[in-house]
């Protein structure tokens, strides 16, 4: 590849609603005022995801509407200490891990104060505006606006110190603890709250860019999301440096050369990524989780939805150690452990597909046959105390890693990628549940020791995953499945303990696929570009480039992938994943 073809800002172009989206505060104000014309008493509710800049919202929009009564719903929120006491069991004392919250948003508000605000609205006349997180608890709204914000943008505001957690004055607290509170509590609670609101909202307000807000009508948004479930699409990837990060993505994806490295790319993690919807000249950025929350059945399929609910269970991401260092030596919890300790109903089974590998690249996988488990745990504990380096050569298998190898990693298997590898990680979604066992004596980019969770890890390591077992069950189990004119399909895993099925297709001519009622996630792992189209012209042709991950909703059914452009006639390959029936 001589130039970057990877699209960092993929959009879904929505048809038929080009005049129902607005960009910039002036256009947004005009659109809202047009709805207010000749109305008597009107209650405008602007509910918000936590992290939305409320001062800017009030200054740039709300005050210009000249309301007779203005209410900030947060004035009825519980005190910081009351919230902390309520959430203590979910927060835990750990820097990284909490317990998933089952709270409802109204539990975070004082009932008496909420009732008083409701009474104020009832007695008011003229234009009333209620705004802020939880505003719809005060009044359902004659006009409902939902101000949304992507999780990646929230994290950036965490990092700059602009943003603390909702209801907490903790802007200077350890960022891992702030992220933990958001992940385990805030995002869960506010997703529950916003889902029914988005189903009836008159407008969605995109507040991701401070000086470039955008708004779309609720009708256009919902039709746009429905259109998205009928065609292939990509979510917006994001990239992040890390202490072990490499240089491959920086070069191949044309990323910021000033960054020291890039460790991660979340290429398909809908719970974290954004979705860009284009309505004419206006681009709307929303959390891609909104699509999962509102239209899980056509997106995921009936069987997947019945099993996982409104959660996207498949994750594709990149781990870049080319020119970098080893990942942390780690293990993921067994299913019963993650259920009992963290409230998550499935665990992080995963695999490493080698998109690229330098000579000498290795994957650490499983324990050596015949080792004493307690001796290894003692050695890890000694390393954690800083007394010595962990003797990985004595206790852990190393396997050579080459381009297009596939290593399966069911939960309970100790593992990590070594340096010199570009890994496409295909896994179940609860990615935060990684128990680091050893981090090679490093500090994080923040200068602090990276968290090690040996006490958790020791409880979940499967000591039967030794050299012989790993070699037999987890490395390059390629099985020819089918072939046709110009294509061949191979099963590459995953292990029977993992719910994800993966298939690799080699092709130099068109190959037909079918979702069979379940969502498919694919990556073009070989070749410059390919065309995804419908044999029945059910959706517009979709072009994908090397290393791009794309989603085929369950509702699509039959689709076809062909070499395209300069790749015509060449040998290409895709990796495809879906949830086993």
KOLPA-42046 format. One record per residue (C-alpha): residue number from 1; residue in three letters; x, y, z. Coordinates in steps of 0.5 Angstrom, whole numbers, plus 2048, in hexadecimal, padded with zeros to 3 digits. Layout:
% residues N
R num residuo east north  up
R NUM     ALA    X     Y   Z
...
//
This chain:
% residues 581
R num residuo east north  up
R   1     UNK  800   800 800
R   2     UNK  803   807 7FE
R   3     UNK  7FE   80B 801
R   4     UNK  7F9   80B 806
R   5     UNK  7F2   809 804
R   6     UNK  7EF   807 80B
R   7     UNK  7E9   80C 80C
R   8     UNK  7E9   80F 813
R   9     UNK  7E2   813 812
R  10     UNK  7DD   80E 80F
R  11     UNK  7D6   811 80E
R  12     UNK  7D0   80E 80C
R  13     UNK  7CC   812 807
R  14     UNK  7C5   812 809
R  15     UNK  7BF   813 804
R  16     UNK  7B9   817 804
R  17     UNK  7BA   81C 80A
R  18     UNK  7BF   821 807
R  19     UNK  7BC   827 809
R  20     UNK  7BA   824 811
R  21     UNK  7C1   826 813
R  22     UNK  7C5   82C 815
R  23     UNK  7CC   82E 817
R  24     UNK  7CE   834 81B
R  25     UNK  7CB   837 821
R  26     UNK  7C7   83C 81D
R  27     UNK  7C4   837 818
R  28     UNK  7C2   833 81E
R  29     UNK  7BF   839 822
R  30     UNK  7BB   83B 81C
R  31     UNK  7B8   833 81B
R  32     UNK  7B6   833 822
R  33     UNK  7B3   83A 822
R  34     UNK  7AF   838 81C
R  35     UNK  7AC   832 820
R  36     UNK  7AA   837 825
R  37     UNK  7A6   83C 821
R  38     UNK  79F   83E 823
R  39     UNK  79F   839 829
R  40     UNK  79C   83A 82F
R  41     UNK  79F   837 836
R  42     UNK  7A5   833 833
R  43     UNK  7AA   82F 837
R  44     UNK  7B0   82E 833
R  45     UNK  7B4   828 837
R  46     UNK  7BC   827 835
R  47     UNK  7BE   821 838
R  48     UNK  7C6   820 838
R  49     UNK  7CB   81A 838
R  50     UNK  7D0   81B 83E
R  51     UNK  7D6   81F 83C
R  52     UNK  7D2   824 837
R  53     UNK  7D4   82B 838
R  54     UNK  7CE   82E 83C
R  55     UNK  7D1   835 83C
R  56     UNK  7D2   836 835
R  57     UNK  7CB   833 833
R  58     UNK  7C8   838 837
R  59     UNK  7CC   83E 835
R  60     UNK  7CB   83C 82D
R  61     UNK  7C4   839 82D
R  62     UNK  7C0   839 833
R  63     UNK  7C0   840 835
R  64     UNK  7BF   843 82E
R  65     UNK  7B8   83F 82E
R  66     UNK  7B6   844 834
R  67     UNK  7B3   83F 838
R  68     UNK  7AE   842 83E
R  69     UNK  7B0   83C 842
R  70     UNK  7B7   839 842
R  71     UNK  7B9   833 846
R  72     UNK  7BF   82F 847
R  73     UNK  7BD   828 848
R  74     UNK  7C4   827 84C
R  75     UNK  7C1   82B 852
R  76     UNK  7BD   825 854
R  77     UNK  7C3   820 854
R  78     UNK  7C5   81D 85A
R  79     UNK  7CB   820 85E
R  80     UNK  7D2   81D 85C
R  81     UNK  7D3   819 862
R  82     UNK  7CC   816 862
R  83     UNK  7CE   814 85B
R  84     UNK  7D4   811 85D
R  85     UNK  7D1   80D 863
R  86     UNK  7CC   80B 85E
R  87     UNK  7D1   808 859
R  88     UNK  7D6   806 85E
R  89     UNK  7D5   7FF 85C
R  90     UNK  7D5   800 855
R  91     UNK  7DB   804 855
R  92     UNK  7E0   7FF 85A
R  93     UNK  7E7   802 85C
R  94     UNK  7EA   7FF 856
R  95     UNK  7ED   804 851
R  96     UNK  7EA   800 84B
R  97     UNK  7E5   7FB 84C
R  98     UNK  7DE   7FD 84F
R  99     UNK  7D7   7F9 84F
R 100     UNK  7D2   7FA 849
R 101     UNK  7CD   7FF 84C
R 102     UNK  7C5   7FD 84B
R 103     UNK  7C3   804 84E
R 104     UNK  7BE   808 84A
R 105     UNK  7BF   810 849
R 106     UNK  7B9   812 84E
R 107     UNK  7BD   80F 854
R 108     UNK  7C2   814 853
R 109     UNK  7BD   81A 854
R 110     UNK  7BA   81C 85B
R 111     UNK  7B3   81B 85A
R 112     UNK  7B0   821 85E
R 113     UNK  7B5   825 85A
R 114     UNK  7B3   822 853
R 115     UNK  7AB   823 855
R 116     UNK  7AC   82A 857
R 117     UNK  7AF   82B 850
R 118     UNK  7A9   828 84D
R 119     UNK  7A5   82C 850
R 120     UNK  7A8   832 84E
R 121     UNK  7A8   830 847
R 122     UNK  7A0   82F 848
R 123     UNK  79F   836 84B
R 124     UNK  7A3   839 845
R 125     UNK  7A0   83D 83F
R 126     UNK  7A4   83E 838
R 127     UNK  7AA   83B 836
R 128     UNK  7AD   836 83B
R 129     UNK  7B4   833 83A
R 130     UNK  7B7   82D 83E
R 131     UNK  7BE   82B 83D
R 132     UNK  7C3   827 83F
R 133     UNK  7C4   81F 841
R 134     UNK  7BE   81C 843
R 135     UNK  7B9   822 841
R 136     UNK  7B4   81E 83E
R 137     UNK  7B3   81B 845
R 138     UNK  7B0   822 847
R 139     UNK  7AC   823 841
R 140     UNK  7AB   81E 83A
R 141     UNK  7AB   824 836
R 142     UNK  7A7   827 831
R 143     UNK  7AD   828 82D
R 144     UNK  7B2   823 82F
R 145     UNK  7BA   824 82D
R 146     UNK  7BF   81F 82F
R 147     UNK  7C6   821 82F
R 148     UNK  7CB   81B 82E
R 149     UNK  7D2   81A 82E
R 150     UNK  7D7   815 82C
R 151     UNK  7DB   811 831
R 152     UNK  7E1   812 82E
R 153     UNK  7E0   81A 82F
R 154     UNK  7DE   819 836
R 155     UNK  7E5   815 837
R 156     UNK  7E9   81B 834
R 157     UNK  7E5   820 838
R 158     UNK  7E7   81B 83E
R 159     UNK  7EF   81C 83C
R 160     UNK  7EF   823 83B
R 161     UNK  7EC   824 842
R 162     UNK  7E6   828 840
R 163     UNK  7E1   822 842
R 164     UNK  7E0   81E 848
R 165     UNK  7DB   819 849
R 166     UNK  7D3   81B 849
R 167     UNK  7D2   81E 850
R 168     UNK  7D9   81D 853
R 169     UNK  7DE   823 853
R 170     UNK  7E4   81E 851
R 171     UNK  7E7   821 84B
R 172     UNK  7EE   820 84E
R 173     UNK  7ED   819 850
R 174     UNK  7F0   813 84D
R 175     UNK  7EE   812 846
R 176     UNK  7ED   80B 847
R 177     UNK  7E8   80C 84D
R 178     UNK  7E4   811 849
R 179     UNK  7E4   80D 843
R 180     UNK  7E2   807 848
R 181     UNK  7DC   80B 84B
R 182     UNK  7DA   80D 844
R 183     UNK  7DA   806 841
R 184     UNK  7D7   802 846
R 185     UNK  7D2   807 849
R 186     UNK  7D1   80D 845
R 187     UNK  7D0   80B 83E
R 188     UNK  7CC   805 840
R 189     UNK  7C7   809 843
R 190     UNK  7C7   80F 83E
R 191     UNK  7C6   80A 838
R 192     UNK  7C0   807 83C
R 193     UNK  7BD   80E 83D
R 194     UNK  7BE   810 836
R 195     UNK  7BC   80A 832
R 196     UNK  7B4   80C 832
R 197     UNK  7B6   813 832
R 198     UNK  7B9   812 82B
R 199     UNK  7B3   80E 828
R 200     UNK  7AF   814 829
R 201     UNK  7B4   81A 829
R 202     UNK  7B2   820 824
R 203     UNK  7B9   822 823
R 204     UNK  7C0   81F 825
R 205     UNK  7C6   824 826
R 206     UNK  7CD   822 825
R 207     UNK  7D1   825 82A
R 208     UNK  7D8   822 828
R 209     UNK  7DC   828 825
R 210     UNK  7DB   82E 829
R 211     UNK  7DB   833 824
R 212     UNK  7D7   82F 81F
R 213     UNK  7D1   82C 822
R 214     UNK  7CC   828 81D
R 215     UNK  7C5   826 81E
R 216     UNK  7C0   821 81A
R 217     UNK  7B9   820 81B
R 218     UNK  7B7   81A 81F
R 219     UNK  7B3   818 819
R 220     UNK  7B9   818 814
R 221     UNK  7BD   815 81A
R 222     UNK  7B9   80F 81B
R 223     UNK  7B8   80E 813
R 224     UNK  7C0   80F 812
R 225     UNK  7C1   809 817
R 226     UNK  7BC   805 814
R 227     UNK  7BF   806 80D
R 228     UNK  7C6   804 811
R 229     UNK  7C3   7FD 813
R 230     UNK  7C2   7FC 80C
R 231     UNK  7C9   7FD 809
R 232     UNK  7D0   7FB 80A
R 233     UNK  7D4   801 80E
R 234     UNK  7DA   803 813
R 235     UNK  7DA   806 819
R 236     UNK  7DF   80C 81B
R 237     UNK  7E6   809 81D
R 238     UNK  7EA   80C 822
R 239     UNK  7F1   80B 824
R 240     UNK  7F5   80C 82A
R 241     UNK  7FD   80C 82C
R 242     UNK  7FF   807 832
R 243     UNK  805   805 835
R 244     UNK  806   7FF 831
R 245     UNK  804   802 82A
R 246     UNK  807   802 823
R 247     UNK  808   805 81D
R 248     UNK  804   801 818
R 249     UNK  7FD   805 818
R 250     UNK  800   80B 818
R 251     UNK  803   80A 811
R 252     UNK  7FE   806 80E
R 253     UNK  7F8   80A 811
R 254     UNK  7FB   811 810
R 255     UNK  7FB   813 817
R 256     UNK  7FE   819 81B
R 257     UNK  805   818 81A
R 258     UNK  806   81C 820
R 259     UNK  803   817 825
R 260     UNK  809   812 828
R 261     UNK  805   80C 826
R 262     UNK  7FE   809 825
R 263     UNK  7FC   803 829
R 264     UNK  7F5   802 828
R 265     UNK  7F0   803 823
R 266     UNK  7E9   801 825
R 267     UNK  7E6   800 81D
R 268     UNK  7E0   7FD 81F
R 269     UNK  7DD   7FD 826
R 270     UNK  7D7   800 826
R 271     UNK  7D6   802 82D
R 272     UNK  7DC   806 82D
R 273     UNK  7DC   809 825
R 274     UNK  7D8   80E 822
R 275     UNK  7D4   80E 81C
R 276     UNK  7D4   813 817
R 277     UNK  7CD   814 813
R 278     UNK  7CD   819 80D
R 279     UNK  7C7   81D 80C
R 280     UNK  7C8   821 806
R 281     UNK  7CD   826 807
R 282     UNK  7CD   825 80F
R 283     UNK  7D1   81F 812
R 284     UNK  7CE   81D 819
R 285     UNK  7D2   819 81E
R 286     UNK  7CF   814 823
R 287     UNK  7D1   80F 827
R 288     UNK  7D1   809 823
R 289     UNK  7CE   805 829
R 290     UNK  7C7   809 828
R 291     UNK  7C6   805 821
R 292     UNK  7C7   7FF 826
R 293     UNK  7C2   802 82B
R 294     UNK  7BD   804 826
R 295     UNK  7BD   7FE 821
R 296     UNK  7C0   7F8 824
R 297     UNK  7BC   7F3 820
R 298     UNK  7BD   7F5 819
R 299     UNK  7C5   7F6 81B
R 300     UNK  7C6   7F0 81F
R 301     UNK  7C1   7EB 81D
R 302     UNK  7BC   7E8 821
R 303     UNK  7C0   7E2 824
R 304     UNK  7C6   7E7 826
R 305     UNK  7C1   7EC 829
R 306     UNK  7BE   7E7 82D
R 307     UNK  7C4   7E5 830
R 308     UNK  7C8   7EB 831
R 309     UNK  7C2   7F1 831
R 310     UNK  7C4   7F7 82E
R 311     UNK  7CC   7F6 82E
R 312     UNK  7D0   7F5 829
R 313     UNK  7D4   7EF 82B
R 314     UNK  7DA   7EF 825
R 315     UNK  7E0   7F3 826
R 316     UNK  7E5   7F4 820
R 317     UNK  7EB   7F9 823
R 318     UNK  7F3   7F9 821
R 319     UNK  7F9   7F9 825
R 320     UNK  7FF   7FB 822
R 321     UNK  806   7F9 825
R 322     UNK  80A   7FA 81F
R 323     UNK  810   7FE 821
R 324     UNK  80D   7FE 828
R 325     UNK  80D   7F9 82E
R 326     UNK  809   7F3 831
R 327     UNK  802   7F4 833
R 328     UNK  801   7F3 83B
R 329     UNK  801   7EB 83D
R 330     UNK  7F9   7EA 83E
R 331     UNK  7F3   7E6 83F
R 332     UNK  7EC   7E7 83E
R 333     UNK  7E7   7E4 843
R 334     UNK  7E3   7DE 843
R 335     UNK  7DB   7DF 842
R 336     UNK  7D9   7DD 849
R 337     UNK  7DE   7E2 84C
R 338     UNK  7DC   7E8 847
R 339     UNK  7D5   7E7 849
R 340     UNK  7D6   7E6 851
R 341     UNK  7DB   7EC 852
R 342     UNK  7D9   7F1 84C
R 343     UNK  7D2   7F0 84A
R 344     UNK  7D4   7EE 843
R 345     UNK  7D0   7E9 840
R 346     UNK  7D6   7E6 83B
R 347     UNK  7DD   7E7 83B
R 348     UNK  7E3   7E9 836
R 349     UNK  7E5   7E3 832
R 350     UNK  7E9   7E5 82C
R 351     UNK  7EE   7E4 827
R 352     UNK  7F4   7E7 824
R 353     UNK  7F4   7E7 81C
R 354     UNK  7FB   7E9 819
R 355     UNK  7FA   7EF 814
R 356     UNK  801   7F0 814
R 357     UNK  807   7ED 818
R 358     UNK  80F   7EF 817
R 359     UNK  814   7E9 817
R 360     UNK  815   7E6 81E
R 361     UNK  80E   7E9 821
R 362     UNK  80B   7E4 826
R 363     UNK  804   7E3 82A
R 364     UNK  804   7E1 831
R 365     UNK  7FF   7DC 832
R 366     UNK  7FD   7D7 838
R 367     UNK  802   7D4 83D
R 368     UNK  808   7CF 83C
R 369     UNK  806   7C8 83D
R 370     UNK  808   7C5 844
R 371     UNK  809   7CC 847
R 372     UNK  807   7CD 84F
R 373     UNK  801   7D2 84F
R 374     UNK  803   7D4 856
R 375     UNK  80A   7D6 854
R 376     UNK  808   7DA 84E
R 377     UNK  803   7DE 852
R 378     UNK  808   7DF 857
R 379     UNK  80D   7E1 852
R 380     UNK  808   7E6 84F
R 381     UNK  807   7E9 856
R 382     UNK  80E   7EA 857
R 383     UNK  80E   7EE 851
R 384     UNK  808   7F2 853
R 385     UNK  80C   7F4 859
R 386     UNK  812   7F6 855
R 387     UNK  816   7F1 858
R 388     UNK  818   7EE 851
R 389     UNK  816   7ED 84A
R 390     UNK  811   7E8 848
R 391     UNK  814   7E1 845
R 392     UNK  810   7E1 83F
R 393     UNK  814   7DC 83C
R 394     UNK  814   7D7 841
R 395     UNK  80C   7D7 842
R 396     UNK  809   7DA 83B
R 397     UNK  809   7D7 834
R 398     UNK  80B   7DB 82E
R 399     UNK  809   7DA 827
R 400     UNK  80B   7DD 821
R 401     UNK  806   7E2 81E
R 402     UNK  806   7E3 816
R 403     UNK  801   7E7 812
R 404     UNK  7FA   7E3 811
R 405     UNK  7FB   7DF 817
R 406     UNK  7F5   7DE 81C
R 407     UNK  7F6   7DD 824
R 408     UNK  7F0   7DB 828
R 409     UNK  7F0   7DE 82F
R 410     UNK  7EA   7DB 833
R 411     UNK  7E9   7DE 83A
R 412     UNK  7ED   7DC 83F
R 413     UNK  7F3   7DB 83A
R 414     UNK  7F9   7DF 83C
R 415     UNK  7FC   7E3 836
R 416     UNK  7FF   7E9 833
R 417     UNK  801   7EB 82C
R 418     UNK  809   7ED 82C
R 419     UNK  80C   7F2 828
R 420     UNK  80C   7F3 820
R 421     UNK  805   7F1 81F
R 422     UNK  7FF   7F4 81C
R 423     UNK  7F9   7F1 81F
R 424     UNK  7F2   7F1 81D
R 425     UNK  7EE   7EF 824
R 426     UNK  7E8   7EB 823
R 427     UNK  7E4   7EA 829
R 428     UNK  7DE   7EB 82D
R 429     UNK  7DC   7F2 82F
R 430     UNK  7DE   7F3 837
R 431     UNK  7E5   7F5 836
R 432     UNK  7E6   7F9 83C
R 433     UNK  7E7   7F2 840
R 434     UNK  7EE   7F1 83F
R 435     UNK  7F2   7EE 845
R 436     UNK  7F9   7F0 844
R 437     UNK  7FE   7EB 847
R 438     UNK  804   7EF 845
R 439     UNK  806   7F5 842
R 440     UNK  80E   7F4 841
R 441     UNK  80F   7F9 846
R 442     UNK  80C   7FF 842
R 443     UNK  809   806 844
R 444     UNK  803   808 840
R 445     UNK  803   80F 83C
R 446     UNK  801   812 842
R 447     UNK  807   810 846
R 448     UNK  803   80C 84A
R 449     UNK  804   804 84B
R 450     UNK  7FF   801 847
R 451     UNK  7FA   7FD 84B
R 452     UNK  7FB   7F6 84C
R 453     UNK  7F6   7F1 84E
R 454     UNK  7F9   7EB 850
R 455     UNK  7F4   7E9 856
R 456     UNK  7EF   7E9 851
R 457     UNK  7F3   7E5 84C
R 458     UNK  7F5   7E0 850
R 459     UNK  7EE   7DE 851
R 460     UNK  7EC   7DD 84A
R 461     UNK  7F3   7DA 846
R 462     UNK  7F1   7D3 843
R 463     UNK  7F7   7CF 845
R 464     UNK  7F5   7CA 840
R 465     UNK  7F7   7CF 83A
R 466     UNK  7FE   7CC 83A
R 467     UNK  803   7CB 834
R 468     UNK  800   7C5 831
R 469     UNK  7F8   7C8 832
R 470     UNK  7FA   7CE 82F
R 471     UNK  7FD   7CC 829
R 472     UNK  7F8   7C7 827
R 473     UNK  7F2   7CB 828
R 474     UNK  7F4   7D3 828
R 475     UNK  7F9   7D4 822
R 476     UNK  7F7   7D4 81B
R 477     UNK  7F1   7CF 81A
R 478     UNK  7F0   7D1 813
R 479     UNK  7EA   7CC 810
R 480     UNK  7E8   7CD 809
R 481     UNK  7E0   7CD 809
R 482     UNK  7DE   7CF 802
R 483     UNK  7E1   7D2 7FB
R 484     UNK  7DE   7D4 7F4
R 485     UNK  7E1   7D8 7EE
R 486     UNK  7E6   7DC 7F1
R 487     UNK  7E5   7DC 7F8
R 488     UNK  7E6   7D7 7FE
R 489     UNK  7E3   7D7 805
R 490     UNK  7E7   7D5 80B
R 491     UNK  7E5   7D4 813
R 492     UNK  7EA   7D7 817
R 493     UNK  7E7   7D7 81E
R 494     UNK  7E5   7D9 823
R 495     UNK  7E6   7D3 828
R 496     UNK  7DF   7D0 82A
R 497     UNK  7DF   7D3 831
R 498     UNK  7DE   7DA 82D
R 499     UNK  7D8   7DC 82A
R 500     UNK  7DB   7E0 824
R 501     UNK  7DC   7DC 81E
R 502     UNK  7E1   7DE 819
R 503     UNK  7E2   7DD 811
R 504     UNK  7E8   7DF 80C
R 505     UNK  7E6   7E0 805
R 506     UNK  7EB   7E0 800
R 507     UNK  7E9   7E3 7F9
R 508     UNK  7EB   7E6 7F3
R 509     UNK  7E3   7E6 7F0
R 510     UNK  7DD   7E8 7F3
R 511     UNK  7DB   7E3 7F9
R 512     UNK  7D4   7E3 7FC
R 513     UNK  7D2   7E4 803
R 514     UNK  7CC   7E3 808
R 515     UNK  7CB   7E6 80F
R 516     UNK  7C6   7E0 810
R 517     UNK  7C2   7E5 815
R 518     UNK  7C8   7E7 819
R 519     UNK  7CD   7ED 819
R 520     UNK  7D3   7EC 815
R 521     UNK  7DA   7F0 816
R 522     UNK  7DF   7EF 811
R 523     UNK  7E6   7F2 810
R 524     UNK  7EA   7F2 809
R 525     UNK  7F0   7EF 80C
R 526     UNK  7F4   7EF 805
R 527     UNK  7F3   7F3 7FF
R 528     UNK  7F2   7FB 7FD
R 529     UNK  7EB   7FB 7FD
R 530     UNK  7E5   7F7 7FB
R 531     UNK  7DD   7F8 7F9
R 532     UNK  7D8   7F6 7FE
R 533     UNK  7D1   7F6 7FA
R 534     UNK  7CA   7F3 7FA
R 535     UNK  7C9   7ED 7F4
R 536     UNK  7C2   7F0 7F4
R 537     UNK  7C4   7F8 7F5
R 538     UNK  7C1   7F8 7FC
R 539     UNK  7C6   7FD 7FE
R 540     UNK  7CB   802 7FB
R 541     UNK  7D2   7FF 7F9
R 542     UNK  7D7   800 7FF
R 543     UNK  7DE   800 7FE
R 544     UNK  7E3   7FE 804
R 545     UNK  7EA   7FF 804
R 546     UNK  7F0   7FB 807
R 547     UNK  7EF   7FA 80E
R 548     UNK  7E9   7FD 80F
R 549     UNK  7E3   7FA 813
R 550     UNK  7DC   7FA 811
R 551     UNK  7D5   7F7 814
R 552     UNK  7D0   7F4 810
R 553     UNK  7CA   7F4 814
R 554     UNK  7C5   7EE 814
R 555     UNK  7C0   7F1 810
R 556     UNK  7C4   7F1 80A
R 557     UNK  7C4   7EA 809
R 558     UNK  7C8   7E8 802
R 559     UNK  7CE   7ED 800
R 560     UNK  7D4   7EC 7FB
R 561     UNK  7DB   7EE 7FC
R 562     UNK  7DF   7EF 7F6
R 563     UNK  7E6   7F1 7F4
R 564     UNK  7E6   7F9 7F2
R 565     UNK  7EA   7FE 7EF
R 566     UNK  7F1   7FD 7EF
R 567     UNK  7F0   7F6 7F2
R 568     UNK  7EC   7F3 7ED
R 569     UNK  7EF   7EC 7EB
R 570     UNK  7F3   7EC 7F1
R 571     UNK  7F3   7E7 7F7
R 572     UNK  7EF   7EB 7FD
R 573     UNK  7ED   7E8 804
R 574     UNK  7E7   7EA 809
R 575     UNK  7E7   7E8 810
R 576     UNK  7DF   7E7 812
R 577     UNK  7DC   7E6 819
R 578     UNK  7D5   7E4 81C
R 579     UNK  7D2   7E2 822
R 580     UNK  7D1   7DA 821
R 581     UNK  7CA   7D8 821
//
